[in-house]
Amino acid sequence: MHEDHRRRVRARFLAEGLDSFEPHNVLEFLLFYSIPRQDTNEIAHRLIDRFGGVASVFDADINELLTVDGIGENSAVLLKLIPQVARRYMLDKRTIGTNCKGLMLSAEFMRPYFTGRTDENVFIMFLDASFDVIGCELLFKGSINSAHFNVRTIIERTISTRASMVVIAHNHPGGVALASSVDINSTRAIFQALELIDVRLLEHFVFVGDKYTPVLSTHLGYLAQSCDDSDLEYYYSH
């Protein structure tokens, strides 16, 4: 009986994709591959009831997943694997040389770096004088005011990549996409330090899910507009 049902679900997926699936059906289908001989529909309902939605299930701590009846280690690992595979998929579509001349283009380029992350991470993107991406890397894990954070690290990495401009982004897991006073003060310090080596901090984004706040242009607009460069005017208007 279960095998007939599974064949129908697989056939539906191949014909329609996941768009028409209910949230519990998505999890039910996924769990076919870690639970071979049980009714995964009931388990999927338990997951939705416990965590509230598909994304919340994927973001849940593995130890919390293991407390759900029917979820063993293999299933918990599979559920935790999905958002990280999605992130790698999206990042592989981001290529060095992508042009990010525009605020929204920069934000969209950096958004996938935070997919599925449940801890705070800080990334830096390096651009050349034509706004083409020459690199993007993790600066550190932890809050923006963490002991691991210092302007010297940013300066050293910027010099080593020979970047003309940089964009910084970090996330607020489980928070709101608003800049804190620490975020604003850190942005000002980074901007001023990079000015000393003739490198432009274009923006500092705070991400929460699909939402983001551009700290530099929102809270420190006078820094963002502190020169008459037409390329920069274009960047902040797009």
FENKA-V337659 format. One record per pair of residues at least 24 apart in sequence whose ideal C-beta (glycine too) atoms are under 8 Angstrom apart, sorted by sequence separation. I is the first residue (numbers start at 1). GAP is how many residues later the second one is. D is the distance in Angstrom with one decimal. If there is no record, write none. Layout:
I;GAP;D, I;GAP;D
This chain:
24;24;5.1, 46;24;6.6, 47;24;7.3, 58;24;5.4, 59;24;7.0, 109;24;6.7, 120;24;7.7, 23;25;5.7, 43;25;7.2, 58;25;4.7, 87;25;5.9, 90;25;6.3, 100;25;7.4, 191;25;6.8, 6;26;5.6, 43;26;7.4, 87;26;7.4, 110;26;7.2, 135;26;5.3, 144;26;5.6, 27;27;6.5, 43;27;3.7, 100;27;6.3, 109;27;7.5, 122;27;6.9, 134;27;6.0, 179;27;5.3, 26;28;5.5, 42;28;7.1, 43;28;6.6, 87;28;4.1, 134;28;7.7, 135;28;7.6, 166;28;6.7, 178;28;6.9, 187;28;4.8, 86;29;5.8, 87;29;5.3, 101;29;7.7, 134;29;6.2, 139;29;7.6, 177;29;5.7, 187;29;5.6, 191;29;7.2, 23;30;6.0, 27;30;6.4, 40;30;7.8, 86;30;6.4, 87;30;7.8, 101;30;3.7, 124;30;6.5, 177;30;6.6, 202;30;7.9, 23;31;4.9, 99;31;7.2, 100;31;5.4, 126;31;7.7, 177;31;4.1, 184;31;6.2, 38;32;6.7, 43;32;7.9, 83;32;6.1, 84;32;5.5, 99;32;5.6, 100;32;7.6, 126;32;6.7, 176;32;5.9, 177;32;7.8, 183;32;5.5, 187;32;7.5, 188;32;6.0, 191;32;5.3, 200;32;7.4, 83;33;2.6, 99;33;5.4, 100;33;5.9, 124;33;6.6, 166;33;6.4, 168;33;7.0, 175;33;5.8, 187;33;6.1, 202;33;6.4, 82;34;7.8, 98;34;7.0, 99;34;7.7, 124;34;7.9, 128;34;8.0, 131;34;7.1, 165;34;6.6, 166;34;7.5, 167;34;7.7, 170;34;7.9, 172;34;6.1, 177;34;4.1, 179;34;5.5, 2;35;6.9, 35;35;7.2, 97;35;5.5, 98;35;4.8, 126;35;4.5, 128;35;6.9, 129;35;4.3, 164;35;6.4, 165;35;4.4, 166;35;5.8, 167;35;5.0, 168;35;7.5, 169;35;7.0, 170;35;7.7, 171;35;7.3, 172;35;7.4, 173;35;7.7, 177;35;5.5, 178;35;5.8, 184;35;5.0, 188;35;7.1, 2;36;7.6, 97;36;6.5, 127;36;6.1, 128;36;5.4, 129;36;7.6, 144;36;8.0, 154;36;6.1, 158;36;6.7, 163;36;6.3, 164;36;6.9, 165;36;7.6, 166;36;6.9, 167;36;5.1, 168;36;4.6, 169;36;4.0, 170;36;6.4, 171;36;4.5, 172;36;5.0, 177;36;4.9, 179;36;4.5, 184;36;6.8, 2;37;6.4, 35;37;7.8, 96;37;5.8, 97;37;8.0, 126;37;3.7, 127;37;6.5, 128;37;7.8, 145;37;4.6, 149;37;7.4, 165;37;5.1, 167;37;7.5, 168;37;7.4, 169;37;7.6, 170;37;7.3, 171;37;6.6, 34;38;7.7, 95;38;7.9, 96;38;6.4, 127;38;4.4, 144;38;5.9, 151;38;5.9, 155;38;6.1, 159;38;6.7, 167;38;7.2, 169;38;6.1, 35;39;7.9, 94;39;7.8, 96;39;6.8, 126;39;7.8, 127;39;6.9, 143;39;7.7, 144;39;5.7, 151;39;5.9, 154;39;7.2, 155;39;7.2, 158;39;7.0, 179;39;7.0, 34;40;4.5, 35;40;6.0, 126;40;5.7, 127;40;7.1, 154;40;7.3, 179;40;5.8, 34;41;4.2, 125;41;6.5, 145;41;6.8, 158;41;5.5, 94;42;7.5, 124;42;5.8, 125;42;4.4, 144;42;5.2, 151;42;4.5, 155;42;6.4, 124;43;7.3, 125;43;7.7, 169;43;7.7, 31;44;5.9, 34;44;4.7, 124;44;5.3, 125;44;7.5, 33;45;6.7, 123;45;7.2, 124;45;8.0, 122;46;6.8, 123;46;5.2, 31;47;7.6, 122;47;7.4, 123;47;7.2, 30;48;6.8, 122;48;4.2, 30;49;7.4, 121;49;6.4, 120;50;6.3, 121;50;6.0, 120;51;5.9, 27;52;8.0, 30;52;7.2, 120;52;7.0, 120;53;6.0, 117;54;6.1, 119;54;6.2, 114;55;7.5, 118;55;5.3, 113;56;7.1, 117;56;6.6, 118;56;7.8, 59;57;7.0, 61;57;7.7, 110;57;6.8, 114;57;4.5, 58;58;6.6, 59;59;5.5, 110;59;4.5, 106;61;5.0, 107;62;8.0, 100;67;7.4, 127;75;7.3, 114;93;4.8, 110;95;6.3, 106;96;6.6, 107;96;7.9, 111;96;6.7, 106;97;6.0, 110;97;7.5, 107;98;5.7, 106;99;7.5, 111;99;7.2, 103;100;6.4, 131;100;7.4, 111;101;7.3, 131;104;7.2, 107;105;5.4, 107;107;7.3, 103;111;6.1, 103;114;6.9, 101;130;7.1, 102;132;7.3, 103;132;6.3, 101;133;6.6, 102;133;6.0, 103;133;6.0, 105;133;7.3, 101;134;5.9, 103;134;8.0, 104;134;6.3, 103;135;6.1, 102;136;3.5, 101;137;7.4
